[in-house]
């Protein structure tokens, strides 16, 4: 029933100004108006004593010209009433995030201390798996990917094509951008890509397992720049113990260094959050939390725009009026 009602609403026109139909009987009112109904002498003979008046009454029956005139008037009233027709449903655009993902490709990301699907994998492989699932849930966002090591490189610009981002992420390898870690340069490059985007939607998610050891921009200076440009930076310190082990236990002092204090200060300075993930499950939980912190607003209800259809009856009124004028009248 609802489908049939929706179909009829798309086929049958409605009128924006239905009160204009009140003008339809105007020609009849003008004809019956007392002043126009008064008889007027057609011929006067002044020399007659009684001023004989000869009246001529022309009686006309219904004619095609009269019919055309009435049809033209009806079409003109229809055009004045503004007929409208419901168009195809249009879904309003979503309010999405403009999000850059920064992934560390330094040498330490090759450390095989992660579990994924029951097997041991390196940190980058685990991060790729979790990031791919995160991208799947970000429908409507425009996402860009940059990687950093000794230098920072943008692999994809901000785009709604998440498949391209996943493909570039899948092809990334440890050492692609160098073996060191340039945290500050990565933040600076992300800010440069996000600064032209709408305010309140600029987000950077930075994943690293090390300490800033390269680059020309200090991480805290980069954080100040991000704050000035309204970019929220969420930082993720990722990695297990990653040190020398004896009988399955990590030797004290041999863990991979992660500058958590700097990452905390970067997130706090820019209005973001700091996260610590030591395994794949914790990393997956972090990206689930980021989904909550940076939600994708769902699209509103579909709207059907109203299409103006008054040109059609207006054109019909013009054609009928011309036809009524040129149609030959009755002979006397």
Secondary structure, DSSP 8 states (H G I E B T S, - for coil): -HHHHHHHHHHS-EETTGGGGGGTTHHHHHHS-HHHHS---SEE-TTSTT--EE---------HHHHHHHHHHHHHHHHHT-EEEEEEEE-------EEEEEEE-SGGGG---EEETTEEE-HHHHHHHHHHHHHHT-TT-EEEEEEESSSEEEEEEEES-HHHHHHHHHH--TTTT-SS--HHHHHHHHHHHHTTS-TT-EEEEEEESS---S-SS-HHHHHHHHHHTT-EEEEEEE----S-EETTEE-TT-S----HHHHHHHHHHHT--EEEESSHHHHHHHHHHHHHHT--------EEEEEE-HHHHHHHHHHHHHHHHHS-----
